[in-house]
């Protein structure tokens, strides 16, 4: 009989739903709405989660099982579990110092943390606290000179993986953000100020760590730039479509592992293979860009079922995962690695400095249990447990 392994976490918050409820009680509404919101009517946001329910797994109870190993090798590195922390913009607005909390926890537990270009900690700081293990997601700038400078900064800190975001040719229409006045920069209306006062711990932590800003982009902003001009800077600097030529130029410069995030169709997958990227993250930007699209998991099912794709690059998933069972389902239909954004922000919002480690151990516990239940020893065996319709 295999030895049982335990992963310590706070017993009052054994699920993502528990973390979400606690986080909602501690984060001001305007910031929580930014975290939660999908575009338009939120239909694709809902599909991202609900479509997992259609994937069923089958156990094999009489099979003799061995020691469970959740580790995965990816781009020449071994990770302790098949999941990582998604890039999220304005993380420090939702919970003060969130990028550092999550980057430290991810490094300690040997899973990847991905820093967004528009997060609230700098490339250099996250490289320091993550011991050089953090990935980076690039919002492609309008000017190539800015792109090149960011890439040089990443090379200087030895970033292990570069992720290029391709699914934001225009910012999604998000009603909750419009209603709350959340913009770039955030507008502190009377309502927002009252919401902040209603969450005193968030306010105290914000004062301790400072008003959140786009730390990676500070070197490119004019000195004395006020908050009203910051929005103009962002629109001017990052408005534009990422096409094949732009990705090819990055491929020519960046010699390390290169991943495209936001792939959802055969056409884009074929282009990615043509360019020679090392992996793709199938994603619909958390349901924040196009409401009429399909869920990330359904896009992945179609793409991962093509052996010609899987033989050329790594196919990963981001979107809708809310439990270890969902992780198991994702692997059963062909995902090779997975990323989660909102669950980790719920964890930090709920538990502060302990939230990163708690959420990692919670998902490891979930995944370990479903592997025991299905009687498998490693991640590659999940497709054997897919119950075909």
N, C-alpha and C positions, 0 to 999 in steps of 0.2 A: 504494500500500500504506500502511495507517495506521501511525502511529508507535506502537511498543510502550511501554507505561507500566509501571513497576515500583513496588512498594510494599515498603520494607525491613522485614523482620522476621527473628527468630531462626531460622536454618535447621534447628536441632535440634528445633523444635516447629512443624512445618508443618500440624498438624491439631489439632482439638479433643481427640482421643483422646490425643495426645502431651502436651498441656497438662494433661489430667486426671490422667494417670499421675504427672507431676511434682508437681502440686499435692497429690495424695494423699500423697506422700512428705514433704510439708512442713507439712501442716495436721493438727492433732490429730484423732483419729478422731471424737470427739464433735461437733466443729465440721464436719468433712467429712460426717458422717452427716446433719447438719442441712441442708447444702447439697444433698446427693444425694437425700434421702428423698422418696418419694411416700407417699400414704396407703394404709392397709390392705395389700394384697398387692403393690402397685406395678404393677398391670396397666395402668392408664391412663397411668402414667408411661412404660411401655414402648411403648404404642401411639402416644404422641406422636411418638416417633422412627421406629418401624417403618412407620407408615402413609405416611410420605413415599416409601417404596420403591415404592409403587403408582403414583406419578406419573412418567410417562415423557415425555421430550422428544425432538424430532426436529431434526436439523441441516438446513441448506440450503447445502451446500458450494460450489456453483457460483455462488451469489449474490455480487455485488460488495459488500463491506462498507466502511463508512466509519469515522470516528473514534468511539471508544466513549465514551459519557458516562453514568456511573452515578448522576448527581445526580437528586434528586427534590425537587419543591416540595410543601410540606405546611404548611397553615395560614398561608400567607403568607410562609414562610421557605424558603430553599433549603438542602438538606442534601447533603453530598458523596456520600452513598451511601444506599441504601434500607433502612438498619437502624439501630437504636439499642440502648442498654443498658437492660434491664428493671429495674424496682424490686425490690430484695431486702431483706428485713428482716435486722437483725443482721449487716450486711456486715462490720463491724469485728471481729466475733468470728471469722469465717472467715479473714480476713487483715487485720491491723492497718492502719488508715487507708485501707481499700479504697474507701470512697465518694469520698474526695478524689482518689485515684489515677485512678479511672475518670471522674469528672466533669471533671478537667483534660484527660485524653486525649480525651474526647468533644468538649470545647470546641475543642481544638486542631485536631481533624480534622473539625469541622463535622458532627457527628452528635448526636442527642439523648441525654442521660443523664437518667434518671428517678429521683428520690430518693423512697424510701418514708417514710411517716410514722414507721415503726418501724426506720428505719436508724440508724446510729450517728454521723451528722454532722447538724448543724442546717441548717434552711432557709437561714439567713443565711450560714453558712460555705460551703455548696455554691454559693449564688448568687455569692459572691465569687470562688471558685476557677474557676467555670465562666463568669465574665464575664456573668452573667445569662441564660445559655442553658439552664439545667437545667429540666426538667419536674418536676412534683411529683405523687406518687400519694397520695391521701387515703384513709386508713382512717376511715370516718365515725364520729365520736365519739358517745357516748350523749347528751351535752348539746349543744344547738345553740349555746350561748354559746362553747364550746370550738371548735366548727366555725368559727364566725364569726371568732374570734381568729386561728385558723390561716389563714383566707382573707385576713384583713387583713395578716398578715405576708407572705403570698405577693404581695399587691398592692404592698406596700412595696418588694419586691425585683424587681418586674416579671417574675414567672414567666410564661414564654410559653405554657405549656399546663398545664391542670389535668386530672389523671386521677383519676376516682373508682372505687375498687374495689368491685365489687358481688357477688363470688362467695364471700364468707366469712360466711355467716349463722351458722356454727359452725366452730370450728377442726377441721381434719381429724385423723383418727386415724392417727398416724404411728408405726409400731412401732419404728423405729430410734431416734427421739427418746426414746420411753418407756424403751427399754432402756438408753440412755446417760445417762438422767437429765437430758436437755436440756430445760429449761423456761424460763419467763420469771419470774424471772431464771435463768440457767444454774446448776445445782447442781454445785459442784466437789467431786465424790466422790473417793475415793482413786483409782479407776480413771481418772477424768478428769484428775486431777493427774499421774498417771503418764504418761498420753497426752501431756500438755502438756510434761513433761520430755523425752519422746522426740522432741519437735520443738523443739529449742533456739532456732533462728532465729525461729520464731513467738513463742516466749516473750520473746526479747530485744526484738523489734519491739513486742510488746504492752506491755512495760515502758516503752519509749520513748514510745508514743502514749497510754498509759493504758488502764485497764480499760474495755472498750466499754460504752456506755450509750445510752439513747434520747435523743439530744441535742436533737431538736426538741421533745420533750415535757417537758424539764426545767423550763420556766417554770410548768408546771401541777402539778408535784409538790410536796408539802409538804417544807419544809426538814428535814433529818435523817431522811428516809425511808430505812429500811434495806432491804437486799436482799430480805428475806422479805416486806416490805410492798409491794415493787415489783410482784410478781405480782398481788396483790390490786388494786392501782391499775390495772393494765392490764386485768384482767378487768372491773372496774367501769366503766372509761372507754371501752372499745371493744367491749363485748358488745352486739350488736344487729344487726338485719337492715336492709339498705339497700333501701328500696322506692321506688315512683314519686314519692310525696310528698317524700321526702328529696332525691331527685335534682332534682325540680322546684324546690325551695327553693334549691338550689345554683345552678341555672340562672338563677334570678331575681337572685341576688347576683353571680355571676361572669360578667362580660361578655366575657372572653377565650375562646379555644378550650377547649371542654369535651369530654372523652373518657370513655367508660365502659369499664372493663376487666373482663373476665369474661363477656362476652356469648357465648352459644353456641346460642341457639334463636330461632326465628321470633317467638315471643311477646315475648321480651326485646328483640329488634331493633325490632319494631313499637313497643314502649313507648319505646325510645330515640328513635326518629324523632318520636313524638308529643311528647316533652318538648322536642325541638329541640336535641339535642346535636350536636356537630360531627363526632364520629367514635366508633368503637368499636374496641376491641382484642379480637378473638376469642381466648379463652384458657380453659383449665381449671385455671389456677393451677399450672401445671407438674406436673399429675397429683397435686397435694397435697390435694385436697378431696373428690373423688368418684371412686371406683375403677370404678364401673359406667357412667361416662359415656363419650362418644366422644372421640377425639383432637381436639386443637385444629385440625389441618389438615383433618380431615373436616368439622368444624363450619363452618370457613371456606368450604370448597368449596360447601356447600349455601347459605350466606348470600350469598356473593359472586356466585353464579349468578343471583340475582334482580335484574334491572335496576332495579326500583323502589327497592331498598335503596341501590344504588350511586349513584343519582342524588341521594340525600338527604344522604349523609354518607360520610366516609372509612372504609373497612373495612381494618383492620390485623390482624396476627397476632402472637401470642406463644406459643411452645411447640414444642419438639422440633427446632428448627433447629440443625444441627450442622456445616454446611458451606455454601460458596457454591452448591453444587448444590442444596441444600435451599432456599436463598434463591430461586434460579431457579425451582424447582418451585412455591414459594409464590406468586410473581408470575404464573406461568403459569396458576394456577387462581384468580387474582383478588385476591390481597393487594395493597394499595397501599403498605404499609410493614410492617416487621417488627421485632420486639424479641427479644433474647436475654439470658438471665440467667446460667444456669450456665456457658456458655462463657467469659463475661467474668470470672467469679469463678475459674474454672480458670486463666485467664491471669494474674490477679493472684496467685493462690496459687502458681503455678509460677515467675513471674518478678518478683514484687514490683512496684516502681515502674515497671518497663518493661512490665508485663503488659497494661496498657490499650492502649497504642499498638501493641504486638505483635499483640494479638487483632484490633484494627481493621484493621491492614494485612494480616493473614492472611486475613480474610474478604474484604477488597477484592481481594486477589490471586486468591482462589478465584472470586469473582464475575466479575472481569475475564476470567479464562480461559474460563469457561463462555460468556460473551457472545461471545468470539472463536470458540469452538468452534461455537456455534449461528449465527454470522454475523448478529449484531444490534448495533445502535448504542446503543439506549436501553432503559430498563426497561419502557416501555409495550409493547415488541414481544414480550415473553416469551409472552403468550397465543397468539401465532402459532406458537409452537414446541411447543405442547402436543400430544402424541400421544394422540388420543382412543381410549378402549378400544373 
